[in-house]
Amino acid sequence: MDGFVLAQFEVHQYEIANAVLELPDKTVLVASDVGLKRYSENGRFVGELLDRFRSTSQLIYLGDDKVLVGCERFSSDHGPLLLINSAGVIDPSVSADASVYVMLKQPDGKILIGGNFTVVNGKARPYLARLMPDCSLDDTFRPPGILGENPRITHLALQSDGSIIAAGLFSYVGETKRTMLARFSSDGQLDLSYDPGSLLTSSRPSDNQYIGWMANYENNTYIQGYFGPAGDILYNVTRIDPTGMEFSGMITNQGIRHVAMQPDGNFLVAGGFGYVNSRSIAGRGVYETLMRLSRDGKYDSTFLYADRWDLPMPSKILFSNKGSLFVAGHSSSAFLYKLATDLPDLRITSPSYMSNHFSFTIESSLAEVVQIEGTTDFIHWTPLLQKEISPPRSQVELPLSATARYFRVRTD
């Protein structure tokens, strides 16, 4: 079921995940404000890797049992950029002198990092640097430094020609005026033709103006945050065309807490919503949820998390290195769920909870047999029945019981 909970992780009550990494042995690394921990694929706690560190926020798997870790806050004995193996052993040759806010792996295996650091691997590299696949410093990448009050790079995105979009708190790149957004060539040269920040923001970024999320799709850049010529809210999610001169508001709700983009360019949005772009969601009032919107801002009613009133609103939407979808946040305690995405040739529609049963429709273009399982805790799943479904749709009705109050559909 698209958007349905597959696994609930046994996270600490204050452990709000910032990044998730799925390893070849099927264990899962979770970076959070309380360190770096390992879990089984069904969410069971296995052990701590970096219990001394706080606010681990970025994870990249490099192969050969190596993981690059970026930290916003860190202990005095180790810095915020770490190369570790799966046992948590640290390679001392990799380092930075201040916070790492973003890491992005290029198709060629090189790794871009951004933050408020000024030194990487012992060499001067202010705020933006690139590492080779072995994590040595790429000396061919030397972008001009950024300037501003407490300058930092917080978000990075790649375009198809290798150009790099950088967002953060800055007012200048070198001697060139650039506010919050800049584009660099693949060798680090500033693109003088690209200056969306001059149109999108005031001349001076502040706490009232920031970019909280950024992604690239088909060379269009999508940003979320608070900005505008007078520091007012312009749009919560805005598309910037490849020239940096044309803008369009994609999602205009002020209740957005977090945004992510699927590989197909559709949006996942967490927040309190009753309306999307001035259109009512099924006639409901404001409620807290996670929902999916198409690239043109239309509400997708097939994403089932939004129909679950008992599930908390996430504050983080995360995709793992393998493309799996996770959501995290804090309700009465911290939570981390792994969610299902669309099954091949299957579409789950019309979910409905009644007092003693749950019903839904499976739409399919093919005849096949599916396994339906039930759970009460999202950790222990019990096989309930095998059902042969026939195109175009089959109706399923399941009784609620002490051992099955939530359900999932599998094709394997």
N, C-alpha and C positions, 0 to 999 in steps of 0.2 A: 504494500500500500504506500503510495507516494505521500511522504510526510509523516508516516507512522513510526512510532518508537520501536526500534529494533533491540536496543540495549540501554540499560541505565547503569552508569558507572558509580562505583563506591567511593566518591570523592569526599574529602574532608569538608566540614561545614563551611570553611572559608576559602575553599579551593575553587575559584572561578577560572575556568580554562581560558588561556590566551591563544594556544596553538595545540594541534594534535598531529602526531606522526605515527603512521602504521609501518611497523618493521617487517622484514621478510619472515620472521618466526611467528607472525600474527599477533605479537604483543603490541600494545599501544602506548606511546609516550605522550604524557599530558604536561604541557608547560603552563604554569599558573603563577599567581602572586605569592604562593608558598613553596615554590621550587619546581622540581622536575620529577615526575613519578611514572612508574610503569604499571600497566594494567593488562589483564588478559583481553582477548577480543570480545568477550561477553561482559566486560566491565569489572571483573574481580581485581582488587588491589593486589599487586605483586611485590612492589618494593619501591624505595626512594633511590634516585640516582644523584640528585644534587639538593640535599636537604638544607645545606647551608645558604643557599641562594634564595633571594626573593625576587619576585616579578620576572621570571623567565617568560619571554613573550614571543620568541621566534625560533623555529626549528626547521632545519633542512637536512634531509638524509643524503649522504654523499656516497653511499656504497661502501663495501669493504668494512662494514661494522663501524662506520664513522658518522657522527651527527654533529652539525654545527648549531650552537645555541647562542641566541642573542638575549640579553637581559637589559631591562630598564633600571632596576635597582640590583645591587650586588653586594657581596661581602668584601671586607677589606683585604682578604688573602687571595682573592681571585677577581679578575676583571669581568666586564660584561660581555666579552666575546670569547667563546669557549669551543674547542674542538674536543669531543669526547668519544669514547667507544660505548658499546651497549652496557658495559659494567660501570660506566660513570668515570673512568680513568681519563684525566685531563692531559692534553698535549700542550706543553707550555710554550710552544713556538707561535701560537695564535693568540692575539690579544688586542684589546682596545682600551683607551684610557677613560672613556665615559660611555654613557648609555647608548645602546643599539636599539633603535625603535623599529627598524624594518630591514628585512633581508629578502632578496629576490634572486632566484636561480635562473640564469639565462639558458637558452637552448643549447649553447656550446659548453655548458657546465660551469662557466664562470659565475660568480656570486656578487651581486651588488649589495652593499650595506649602507644604511643611512642612520644618523643619530645626531647627538651633540658632542661626539668624540672629536678629537683633533689629531690623535696618533693611533695608527693601526700597525700591528706587528713591528713596533719600534720606530716607524717612519711617520713623518708629518703627512696626514691626510685628513684635512678638516671636513667633517660633516658628511662626506660622500666618498666612498671608496669602492674598489672592485678587487675581489680575490680570484686567484686562479683556481681550477678544480681541486688542487691539493691544498688550498687555503693560504698559499703564499701570496704576497701582494702583487697585483698587476701594475707594473710600473708604466705601462703604456696608457693608463687611464688616469688623467690628471685634470679634473674639472676645476674651473676657477672657484674660489671659496665664496661662501654666502656670508652676508652681513645683516645684522639686525639686533634687536634686543633679545638676548638668550636664543640665538639662532639654532636651528635644528632641522634635519630632514626626517619627516615622519611617514611618508608614503612614496612608493615607487611603482611605476608601470612601464611595460615595454610595448613599443609599436612594432609593426611587422618588418620595418627596415632596420631594426636595431636601435632606433632612437629611444631615449630614456626620458620619461616624464617624472619630475621630482616635485613633491609638495611638502610644505612645512611652514615654519615661522622664519621668514626672511624678507628683507626689503630690497636687497641688492644681490646680484651674482657678479663677483668681481666689481667692476665699476659701472655695470649696467643695471638700471632700475628693473627689478622683477619682484612682484609681490605675491608670495605664497605658492606660485607655480612657475616652473621653468622647464625647458626641453633641452636636452643635450644630445649630441651625436654619439655614436658608439665609442668614439675615442675621447669623449668628455668635453668637446667644444660646445659652448653655448649657442643655441639656435636663436639668432637675432630676430627672426621673422615670427617667432611664437611668443606671444605675450598676453594670454587671456586674463592674467591677474590684474592688469591695468584697467580692464573693463568690468571685472567681476567683483573687485574688492575696493576698499578705501586704500589710501597710500600707505597705511601703517597697520599691519596685522596686530591683533590684540586678543585678549581672552574672549572678547565678544565676536571675534572673527577667526574662524579656524576651519580647516578641512579635516573631517573625522574619518573619511573613507575615500578610497580612490580605486578605480579599476579601468581597464582598457578593453574595448571590444570593437573589432573591425576598425581600428585606429581612431575611434571616438573615445574620448576620456570622460568618465563618469565620476563625479565627486559628490560627497554628502557633507553637510556642515552648515555653519551659520556665516553668512557673508553678504555683502551688498555695499553699494557706494557710501551709505551712511552707517554701516554696521548693522543694518536691519536684516531680517531673514529674507533672503531673496527666493531661494528654493531649497528644500531639504535634499533633493537629488537633482543634479543638473548635468546635462550632456554638453560637452564641448567638442566641436567638430575638429577634424585634423588640422585646420588652419589656425585654430585658437581664436577665431573671430566670431563664430556663431554659437549661440547658446539656446538651449531649450530646457524648460523645467519638466522633469519626468515624473516626479512624485512630490506633491506639495503639502503633504501632511506635516504638521508640526509635532506629532507624537512619536516620530521615529527615534528608536534607541540604537539600532544597528542595521547595517545593510550588507549584503553580500551578493555577488553575481555568479550565476551558474555558468557552466561552459557554453551554453546555448545563448547567453546574453540576457536571460530573464532574471528578475530580481527576487531575492528573498529579503523580507523586511520584518523586523521585530519592533513592536511598539503598541501603543494604545490607539485603536482605530474604531471608528464607526463609519467613516467615509474615506474613500480613496480618490484624490483629485476631484473632490466635490461630488462624487457619486457614492450612494449608499451601498454598504456591504450587506446585501440580503435584508435590508430594512432594519438592521440592528442598531442599537445604541453603541456608545463607546465601550470597548472591552479590550483587554490585553491579550495579544496573540502573536503568532508568527504566521506570515502569509506570503504567498508568491504572486508576483505581478509580471505581466508580459512586458516586453521592451517598450510598448506604447502605453504602459501604465494601467492596463486592465487587470482586474482582480481575477485570480484563478481559483475557482471553487473546488477543484479536484485535489488541492493540497490539503491533507486532512488535519494537520496540526491546528489549523484555525477553527475546526469544529469541535475540538476537545476543550471544554470549559474547565476541566480539572487539571490541565497541564499549565505550568507557570510560563510567563512571558520570558523569553531569553533576552540576555543583554549582549550575547556574543553569538555570531553565526560563523562556523568554521568549516573549511574544507580541508581534509587531510591530503597528504602527498599522493594518495591513491584516488582522490576524488570523492571519498566518502563524506557525507554530511553530518556534522555534529552541531548541537546547540548547547549553550552553557549560560548560567546565570545564578541568581540567588533569590529564593522565595523565603520560606522559613529556614532553609539551609541551602548551601550551594548544590547545584545539580549539573550533570552532563549527560546528554542523551545522544545516541547515534540514531539517525533517522533513515528510513528507507527512501529510496528514489524510485522513479518509474521502473517497473519490471518490463522486460521486453514483450511487446505485443499485448500488454495488459494495462487496463485502466480501471481504477477503483472509483466508483461514483455512488452518490446517494447514501452516504453513511447515516445511520439513525440508531440512537440508543433509546430503548423503551425501559419500562420498569424491570423487566426480567429477561430481555433479549437484546441482541445487537444485529442489525441487518445492513447489508450493502449489496451493490451490484458490481459484478466483474464483467467489463467489456473487453472483448478480445477478437482479433481478426483470425485467430487460429483455434482449432480444437486441441486442448491439452489438459493434462491432469495437474492440479495444484494441491499442495499440502497446506492445511490451515492449522495454525497452532495458537494456543492461548496461554496467558500469564496473568499474574496479579502484581508482579514486581519488576517486569521487564528484564529479569535476569534468568529466571527458570521458565523455560517454554515447554509446554506439554502438547504433543501431537493430538489433535482432536478428530480430524477426518481428512480423507482424500476426496476431492471432488473433481469430476470431469466437467469441464466448462465447454460450452459450445458457442460459436459466434452467432449473432453479434454480442449477446449478453446473457449472463446467468445470475439469478438471484440467490443470495446466501442469507440464511437466518440462523443465528447461534444463540443458545441459552447462556445467560450469565450465571456463574456459579462461584463457589468459594475458591476454586482453583483457576478460573478463567473469566476475567473481566475485561481483558484487552486481547486483541487478536492480530495476527499477521498472516500474510499469504506468501508462500514460497513456491518456486518452480523447480528447485533442485531436489 
